[in-house]
Amino acid sequence: MLLTSVVIVIREVLEAALLVSILLSMCRQLGLSQAWFKWGLLAGLLGSVVYGRQMATISSAMDGVGQELSDAGIQILIYLCLLYCCQKLVFLYHSRQQAPPALYVAMAAAIALAVIREGSEIYIYLSAFQGKQESRLSLYSGSAIGFGIGFSFCALFYYWLLSFKPRRAVVLGSVLLSLVAGGMILQGGKMLIQGDYLPDGQLWDSSAFLPEDGLLGQLLYAMVGYEASPAPVQVVIYLLSLSLMLLALFLRYRAGASVNMEGK
């Protein structure tokens, strides 16, 4: 129970922690306010409890695929938020303009949605073993260790990104956000496959040398939504979503550079 709790909590915390560390570090590098973070986190924590408590009702909706559809919807919303945030942050770096309120709303929404999705999984897991007196110590100890490791990773990753010069940090942060956003779409596609809304299949199977439940597999899952045996449609939508992110970044980079040149 102890080890299981550690692994489950780390897996859920890492995804949200990675997103938090990237967005906060980019805001710090660009001199933007970080006040949006506490509102996004608070909304996410409250939302995760509400979402977790209503999971039984959600799961039974839509002919029994309500959970798959809601999870996919959350992933798509996070992707859209990151698509907006990423290109806007790149534009602001090169144009040196003030950040619009919509950017802070989008970043807070991305964090809130990520915390709702991951936090609800932790809430459901903890609730399932709440009544078992003999497993409570291992449950809470493992969860505390998992949270500690996840938050430590967030802090280390945050300060690692701050160690770069602003230009390199913005480029690196944009690439990482693009990969995270693509991973969201990849996982959302998996949910739609489970709900029979997309065709299933197996393009390859890398579980023999890189299993999903291994340490590296868990880290890659958190960073890019790693799947050991993805369906062809998952790979297609992943590549399309990643291409859209990169195209938006390129166009906003050119727009920001043009504004900067005109200002000079």
C-alpha positions in Angstrom: 0.0 0.0 0.0 2.8 2.4 0.8 4.6 2.0 -2.5 1.4 2.0 -4.4 0.3 5.3 -2.8 3.7 6.8 -3.6 3.6 5.8 -7.3 0.0 6.8 -7.8 0.3 10.2 -6.2 3.6 11.0 -8.0 2.1 10.1 -11.3 -0.9 12.4 -10.8 1.1 15.3 -9.2 3.9 15.3 -11.8 1.7 16.3 -14.7 0.2 19.4 -12.9 3.6 20.2 -11.3 5.4 20.2 -14.6 2.8 22.6 -16.1 3.0 24.9 -13.0 6.8 25.1 -13.1 7.0 25.9 -16.8 4.3 28.6 -16.7 5.6 30.2 -13.5 9.2 30.3 -14.7 8.2 31.9 -18.0 6.2 34.5 -16.2 9.2 35.2 -13.9 11.5 35.5 -16.9 9.2 37.9 -18.7 8.5 40.0 -15.5 4.8 39.1 -15.5 2.6 38.8 -12.4 2.4 35.4 -10.8 -0.7 36.2 -8.7 -2.9 34.2 -11.1 -1.3 31.0 -9.9 -3.0 31.0 -6.4 -6.4 31.5 -7.9 -5.9 28.7 -10.4 -4.6 26.4 -7.7 -7.4 27.2 -5.4 -10.0 26.7 -8.1 -8.3 23.4 -9.0 -8.3 22.1 -5.5 -11.9 22.9 -4.9 -12.9 21.6 -8.3 -11.0 18.3 -7.8 -13.0 17.5 -4.7 -16.4 18.4 -6.4 -15.4 16.5 -9.5 -14.2 13.5 -7.5 -17.4 13.3 -5.4 -19.5 13.4 -8.6 -17.5 10.9 -10.5 -20.1 8.1 -10.0 -22.8 10.3 -11.5 -20.5 11.5 -14.3 -19.4 7.9 -15.2 -22.9 6.7 -15.6 -23.9 9.6 -17.9 -23.8 9.4 -21.7 -24.5 5.7 -21.8 -21.7 4.9 -19.3 -18.9 6.9 -21.0 -19.4 10.1 -19.2 -16.0 9.9 -17.4 -14.2 9.3 -20.7 -15.9 12.2 -22.4 -15.4 14.6 -19.5 -11.8 13.6 -19.2 -11.2 14.1 -22.9 -13.0 17.5 -22.7 -10.7 18.6 -19.9 -7.6 17.6 -21.9 -8.8 19.5 -24.9 -9.6 22.6 -22.9 -6.1 22.5 -21.3 -4.6 22.1 -24.8 -6.5 25.2 -26.0 -5.4 27.2 -23.0 -1.8 26.2 -23.6 -2.1 27.0 -27.3 -3.2 30.5 -26.4 -0.7 31.0 -23.5 2.3 29.7 -25.4 2.0 31.9 -28.5 1.0 34.9 -26.4 4.1 34.5 -24.1 6.4 34.3 -27.1 4.7 37.4 -28.6 5.1 39.4 -25.4 8.8 38.5 -25.2 9.6 39.8 -28.6 7.1 42.7 -28.6 7.8 43.9 -25.1 4.1 44.8 -24.7 2.0 44.4 -21.5 0.2 41.1 -20.9 -3.5 41.2 -21.5 -5.9 40.0 -18.7 -6.9 37.1 -21.0 -3.4 35.6 -20.7 -3.6 35.4 -16.9 -7.1 33.9 -17.1 -5.9 31.3 -19.6 -2.9 30.3 -17.4 -5.1 30.1 -14.3 -7.6 28.0 -16.2 -4.9 25.6 -17.5 -3.6 25.1 -13.9 -7.1 24.7 -12.5 -8.2 22.2 -15.1 -4.9 20.2 -14.7 -5.3 20.1 -10.9 -9.0 19.1 -11.2 -8.1 16.2 -13.4 -5.2 15.0 -11.4 -6.5 16.0 -8.0 -9.8 14.2 -8.5 -7.9 10.9 -9.2 -6.0 11.3 -5.9 -9.2 12.2 -4.1 -11.0 9.1 -5.4 -8.0 6.9 -4.5 -7.8 8.2 -1.0 -11.6 7.9 -0.5 -11.6 4.3 -1.6 -9.4 3.3 1.3 -10.6 5.8 3.8 -12.6 3.2 5.7 -9.9 0.6 6.0 -8.2 1.3 9.4 -5.3 -1.1 8.9 -4.2 0.6 5.7 -4.6 4.3 6.7 -1.0 4.7 7.9 0.5 3.3 4.7 -2.0 5.2 2.6 -1.3 8.6 4.1 2.4 8.1 4.5 2.8 7.0 0.9 0.6 9.9 -0.3 2.7 12.4 1.7 5.9 11.0 0.2 4.4 11.2 -3.3 3.3 14.8 -2.8 6.7 15.7 -1.4 8.5 14.2 -4.4 6.1 15.8 -6.8 6.4 19.3 -5.3 10.2 18.9 -5.1 10.3 18.1 -8.8 8.2 21.2 -9.4 10.6 23.4 -7.5 13.7 21.9 -9.0 12.3 22.2 -12.5 11.2 25.8 -11.9 14.7 26.9 -10.7 16.3 25.0 -13.5 14.4 26.9 -16.1 15.2 30.2 -14.3 18.9 29.4 -14.7 18.7 30.1 -18.4 18.8 33.5 -20.0 15.4 34.8 -20.9 15.7 34.2 -24.6 16.7 30.5 -24.1 14.2 30.1 -21.3 11.3 31.3 -23.5 12.4 28.9 -26.3 12.8 26.0 -24.0 9.6 26.7 -22.1 7.6 27.0 -25.4 8.9 23.7 -26.6 8.1 22.0 -23.3 4.6 23.5 -23.2 4.1 22.3 -26.8 5.1 18.8 -25.8 2.8 18.9 -22.7 -0.1 20.2 -24.7 0.5 17.5 -27.3 0.5 14.9 -24.5 -2.9 16.2 -23.3 -4.3 15.6 -26.8 -2.7 12.1 -26.9 -4.3 11.2 -23.5 -7.6 12.8 -24.6 -7.6 10.6 -27.7 -7.1 7.5 -25.5 -10.3 8.5 -23.5 -12.2 8.9 -26.7 -11.0 5.5 -27.9 -12.2 4.0 -24.6 -15.6 5.6 -25.2 -15.7 4.2 -28.7 -15.7 7.6 -30.3 -12.3 7.0 -32.1 -11.0 3.7 -33.7 -8.8 1.5 -31.6 -5.6 -0.2 -32.8 -1.9 -0.6 -32.0 0.8 1.1 -34.0 3.7 -0.2 -31.9 4.4 -1.7 -28.5 7.5 -0.3 -26.6 6.5 -1.8 -23.2 9.3 -4.4 -23.4 12.1 -1.8 -23.1 10.1 1.3 -21.8 7.1 0.2 -19.7 4.6 2.8 -18.7 4.7 1.9 -15.1 8.5 2.3 -14.8 10.2 5.4 -13.5 11.1 6.8 -16.9 7.8 5.8 -18.3 5.9 7.6 -15.6 8.1 10.7 -16.2 7.5 10.6 -19.9 3.8 10.1 -19.3 3.7 13.3 -17.2 5.8 15.2 -19.7 4.5 14.1 -23.1 1.6 11.7 -22.4 3.8 8.7 -23.2 1.9 5.6 -24.4 3.7 2.3 -24.8 1.2 1.0 -27.4 -0.6 4.0 -29.0 -3.4 3.6 -31.5 -2.7 5.1 -35.0 -5.4 7.8 -34.5 -3.6 8.9 -31.3 -0.3 9.4 -33.1 -2.1 11.3 -35.9 -3.9 13.8 -33.6 -0.7 14.1 -31.5 1.3 15.2 -34.6 -1.5 17.5 -35.8 -1.8 19.2 -32.4 2.0 19.6 -32.1 2.2 21.0 -35.6 -0.5 23.5 -34.8 1.3 24.6 -31.6 4.6 25.1 -33.5 2.9 26.9 -36.4 1.2 29.3 -33.9 4.6 29.9 -32.1 6.3 30.7 -35.4 3.6 33.1 -36.5 3.5 34.9 -33.2 7.3 35.0 -33.1 7.3 36.8 -36.4 4.5 39.1 -35.3 6.3 40.0 -32.1 9.6 40.6 -33.8 7.9 42.9 -36.3 6.3 44.9 -33.5 9.7 45.1 -31.8 11.4 46.4 -34.9 8.7 49.0 -35.5 9.1 50.2 -31.9 12.8 50.8 -32.5 
